[in-house]
């Protein structure tokens, strides 16, 4: 019961799905489905952060903000990734993802 309540709380507050504010049933279903997928992703992120003890270093919001700072620039068809910070490398390692090159 607690897990379900926390899930709905995340949907309502973090994903801004408190009120759907749509005019058709079709759009309401679409928005709910996308919210459901986002909730699955957030739950997986939360689980990994707990398992890897990342909450000692950052909040989930800080983790997402840190990853949103990744930058790739394309110059004459060549993709250049800005160097990863130490924290970004820690996140990639915790999630078992290969560091981009």
Number of C-alpha atoms within 10 A of each C-alpha: 6 6 9 9 10 12 16 16 15 19 19 15 10 13 15 12 16 13 8 13 10 11 8 8 9 10 13 14 13 11 15 15 12 11 18 16 11 15 18 13 12 18 16 13 16 16 12 17 21 12 12 14 12 17 15 9 10 14 13 14 9 12 18 13 11 15 16 10 12 14 11 11 11 9 8 6 7 8 11 12 13 13 13 17 13 8 14 18 16 14 21 15 13 15 14 10 10 9 12 11 9
